[in-house]
């Protein structure tokens, strides 16, 4: 379960980096489109749940 959550987060970060790379690259820029794409990636309920699980696990390790 941890590995799947980590993979999901890494995939989202890589996708976000790609979106930003396209926006900052040569050629025309559409800030609204870039933000909408980023919002789609980062507001994904599966990603949010995975981040919550990872944060909970980290807190539990700190308590032990």
C-alpha positions in Angstrom: 0.0 0.0 0.0 2.8 2.5 0.8 4.6 1.8 -2.5 1.4 2.4 -4.5 0.8 5.7 -2.6 4.4 6.8 -3.2 4.2 5.9 -6.9 0.9 7.9 -7.2 2.5 10.9 -5.7 5.7 10.6 -7.8 3.6 10.2 -10.9 1.6 13.4 -10.1 4.7 15.4 -9.5 6.2 14.2 -12.8 3.0 15.1 -14.6 3.0 18.6 -12.9 6.6 19.1 -13.9 5.8 18.2 -17.5 2.9 20.7 -17.5 5.1 23.4 -16.1 7.9 22.5 -18.6 5.4 22.9 -21.5 4.3 26.2 -20.2 7.8 27.6 -19.7 9.1 26.2 -22.9 9.3 28.0 -26.2 6.2 28.9 -28.0 2.8 30.3 -27.1 1.7 30.2 -23.4 -1.7 29.8 -22.0 -1.6 30.3 -18.2 -5.2 29.5 -17.7 -4.8 26.2 -19.5 -1.7 25.3 -17.5 -3.4 26.1 -14.2 -6.4 24.0 -15.2 -4.2 21.1 -16.1 -2.3 21.4 -12.8 -5.5 21.7 -10.8 -6.8 18.5 -12.5 -3.6 16.6 -11.5 -3.3 18.0 -8.0 -7.0 17.9 -7.0 -7.4 14.2 -7.9 -9.2 12.6 -5.0 -7.0 9.5 -5.2 -3.9 11.6 -5.0 -5.3 13.6 -2.0 -6.1 10.3 -0.2 -2.7 8.9 -0.9 -1.0 12.1 0.5 -3.2 11.8 3.6 -2.2 8.2 4.1 1.5 9.0 3.7 1.3 11.9 6.1 -0.5 9.7 8.7 2.2 7.1 8.4 4.9 9.7 8.9 3.2 11.0 12.0 2.9 7.5 13.4 6.6 6.8 12.9 7.4 10.1 14.7 5.3 8.9 17.7 6.9 5.5 18.0 
